[in-house]
Amino acid sequence: MNDFTLYFKLGLEHVLDLEGYDHALFLIALAITFQIKDWKRLLGLVTFFTLGHTISLYLSSKGILPLSSGVVEMLIPATILATALYVLYASFKDLAAHGSSWVLWITTLLFGIIHGFGFGRYYNQINDEGGFAPLLSFALGIEVAQIIIVIGVLLVSLLFTSLLKGKRSILIRLVAILITLVSAYLTVERSIEYFGNI
């Protein structure tokens, strides 16, 4: 197996691993308000998210801007919580949670940077030789895994509204509430753990 395939596979598996479900929760919260017809905008947001964590992967691999793993682990569920709460708020206010606002794009990029520092610890453990090519193939594996998750969300949404004749707003609210509860729990748990170790 060549290096490109190895790091691509590691990036892919890292996101799709059920133990790393927090990353999937963010993607589900981001994607749940979209429909298949909105796929270009959603793909753009997912790519911005990838760009964000590629930046922090690079910074992490070079030892630039080192962040405490405790801080990163606390911030990751906080980004998920913020996204889920916004989706929930937007669903009750009839706002387009996937609007074209530049704030959404910048926030997605910034949240990607935070998540990337989480990936950075794992990436640095598996790659001690440095180089830009392994980092890009790892990031590409992450991007493909994210697209797989997002396609799954779009298909579940389509199934719910078309075959089960459910209202999209109900699905969006149920998913947002579930992700809010899980991410709030994770945020509190990791905050207690972090501040308890200071």
CORNORSUL-V700967 format. One record per pair of residues at least 12 apart in sequence whose ideal C-beta (glycine too) atoms are under 6 Angstrom apart, sorted by the first residue. I is the first residue (numbers start at 1). J is the second residue. D is the distance in whole Angstrom. If there is no record, write none. Layout:
# CORNORSUL-V700967
i = {I/I}
j = {J/J}
d = {D/D}
This chain:
# CORNORSUL-V700967
i = {3/4/7/7/7/8/8/8/10/11/11/11/12/12/12/15/15/16/22/24/25/25/26/27/27/27/28/29/29/29/29/31/31/32/32/33/33/33/33/34/36/45/46/46/48/48/48/49/49/50/52/52/52/53/53/53/53/54/55/56/56/56/56/57/57/57/57/57/60/60/67/69/70/72/72/73/74/74/74/75/76/76/77/77/77/78/79/79/80/81/81/81/84/84/84/84/85/87/88/91/91/91/123}
j = {134/137/134/137/138/137/140/141/126/138/141/142/141/144/145/142/145/145/76/149/80/179/80/146/149/150/153/83/84/87/179/150/153/172/175/87/97/98/172/98/154/108/146/150/105/108/109/108/112/143/109/112/113/112/115/116/119/139/113/113/116/117/120/116/119/120/123/135/117/120/117/121/194/117/118/190/190/191/194/114/115/118/183/186/187/187/111/114/183/183/184/187/176/179/180/183/180/176/176/169/172/173/138}
d = {6/5/5/4/4/5/6/4/6/4/3/4/4/6/5/5/4/5/6/5/5/5/5/6/5/6/5/4/5/6/5/5/4/5/5/6/4/5/6/5/5/5/5/6/6/5/5/5/4/4/4/2/4/5/5/3/6/4/6/5/3/5/6/5/6/5/6/6/6/3/5/6/4/5/5/5/4/5/5/5/6/5/5/4/4/5/4/6/4/4/6/5/5/4/4/6/6/4/4/6/5/5/6}
